[in-house]
Amino acid sequence: MKNFFLLAAFLFAAFNTQAQDLTPEMMTLANNWKAALERGDAKALAAMYAEKMDYVNPDGTTSTATRAEIEADFIKTFETHTGTLELAPGCTATLLPDSRANFKGEFTQTSTDKKTGKKEAFNGYFDQHWVREGGQWKLSVVKVTPKAQGKE
């Protein structure tokens, strides 16, 4: 279930690099990611990731996952859990000098155990990098930081 929460931050794909403000387009993609998560569509979610994606661990080290591994993890998670995702207002997206894009914000994900009905919520911040792959923007780097209790 830990992977379910961590992968929740791995949202979205594909926006126009000519735009001055990428945030509205990224929010549209975030909503597409949310819809796929909430319907339990592992294949659609995995398609939003680069062929190889790096996750920045809490200790600062990096783990790499392939698109196939991400899809398998979602399939396994959806066998036992459903999920919802809410992004807080104020998410921002910017084009980086190396033709990558950065998307940052705050989120809350709720996971519900299908068998027991028990719900767990995770609140945190995400910091993502996107790259062009096959003509589409794909998630390539993700860092998730838990929201500290009492921190606003």
C-alpha positions in Angstrom: 0.0 0.0 0.0 3.0 2.3 0.5 3.6 2.2 -3.2 0.0 3.1 -3.8 0.5 6.4 -1.9 3.9 7.1 -3.4 2.7 6.4 -7.0 -0.2 8.7 -6.4 2.1 11.6 -6.8 3.2 10.4 -10.3 0.5 12.2 -12.1 -0.3 13.5 -15.6 1.2 14.0 -19.2 1.4 16.1 -22.4 1.1 19.9 -22.6 2.0 22.7 -25.0 5.6 23.9 -24.6 4.7 27.2 -26.3 2.4 28.2 -23.5 3.6 30.9 -21.1 1.8 29.2 -18.2 1.7 25.4 -18.3 -0.4 25.1 -15.2 -3.9 24.9 -16.8 -2.8 22.2 -19.2 -1.1 20.2 -16.4 -4.2 20.5 -14.3 -6.2 19.0 -17.1 -3.8 16.1 -17.3 -3.9 15.8 -13.5 -7.6 15.4 -13.8 -7.2 12.7 -16.4 -4.8 10.9 -14.1 -7.2 11.2 -11.2 -10.0 9.8 -13.3 -7.9 6.8 -14.3 -6.9 6.2 -10.7 -10.5 6.4 -9.5 -11.7 3.9 -12.1 -8.8 1.5 -11.3 -7.3 1.7 -14.9 -3.7 0.6 -14.4 -2.9 0.5 -18.1 -4.0 4.2 -18.6 -2.1 5.3 -15.6 1.1 3.5 -16.7 0.8 5.1 -20.1 1.4 8.5 -18.5 4.9 7.6 -17.3 8.2 7.6 -19.2 9.6 4.2 -20.2 12.0 4.6 -17.2 11.0 6.8 -14.3 13.0 7.9 -11.3 11.5 8.3 -7.8 13.4 10.4 -5.3 13.2 8.4 -2.0 12.8 10.2 1.4 16.5 9.7 2.1 17.5 11.4 -1.1 18.5 8.3 -3.0 16.8 7.5 -6.3 14.9 4.4 -7.4 14.1 3.6 -11.0 11.0 1.9 -12.2 10.0 0.9 -15.7 6.5 1.6 -17.2 5.8 -2.1 -17.0 6.7 -2.2 -13.3 4.5 0.8 -12.6 1.6 -0.9 -14.4 2.1 -4.2 -12.5 2.2 -2.3 -9.2 -1.1 -0.5 -10.0 -2.7 -3.8 -11.0 -1.6 -5.4 -7.7 -2.9 -2.4 -5.7 -6.2 -2.2 -7.5 -6.9 -5.9 -6.6 -7.2 -4.9 -3.0 -7.7 -1.1 -2.9 -9.6 1.8 -4.5 -8.4 5.3 -4.4 -9.2 9.0 -4.8 -7.0 12.0 -5.3 -7.4 15.7 -4.6 -5.0 18.4 -5.6 -4.9 21.5 -3.5 -5.2 24.9 -5.1 -1.9 26.5 -6.1 -0.2 23.8 -8.2 2.3 25.3 -10.6 4.0 24.1 -13.8 7.0 25.7 -15.6 9.0 24.9 -18.6 12.7 24.2 -17.7 15.7 25.3 -19.8 16.5 21.7 -20.9 13.0 21.3 -22.5 11.7 19.4 -19.5 8.8 20.6 -17.5 8.3 20.9 -13.7 5.0 20.4 -11.9 4.6 21.1 -8.2 1.9 21.1 -5.6 0.1 19.6 -2.7 -2.2 16.6 -2.7 -4.3 14.3 -0.6 -4.9 10.7 -1.6 -7.4 8.4 0.1 -7.0 4.6 -0.2 -9.9 2.3 0.7 -9.4 -1.4 1.4 -11.9 -3.3 -0.7 -12.3 -6.1 1.9 -12.6 -4.1 5.1 -13.7 -0.7 3.9 -11.0 0.9 6.0 -9.8 4.3 4.6 -6.3 5.8 4.9 -5.4 9.3 3.8 -2.0 10.5 2.8 -1.2 14.3 2.6 1.9 15.5 0.9 3.7 17.6 -1.7 4.8 16.5 -5.1 7.6 17.8 -7.3 7.7 16.2 -10.8 9.7 16.5 -14.0 8.3 15.6 -17.4 10.1 14.8 -20.7 9.0 14.3 -24.3 8.8 10.6 -25.2 7.2 9.5 -28.5 6.0 13.0 -29.0 4.1 13.2 -25.7 5.0 14.5 -22.3 5.7 11.6 -19.8 6.5 11.7 -16.1 10.2 11.1 -15.6 11.1 12.1 -12.1 9.0 12.3 -8.9 9.6 13.4 -5.4 6.9 13.1 -2.8 7.3 14.7 0.7 4.7 14.0 3.4 3.0 17.0 4.8 4.2 17.7 8.3 1.5 17.7 11.0 0.5 21.3 11.7 2.5 22.7 8.7 0.5 25.0 6.5 
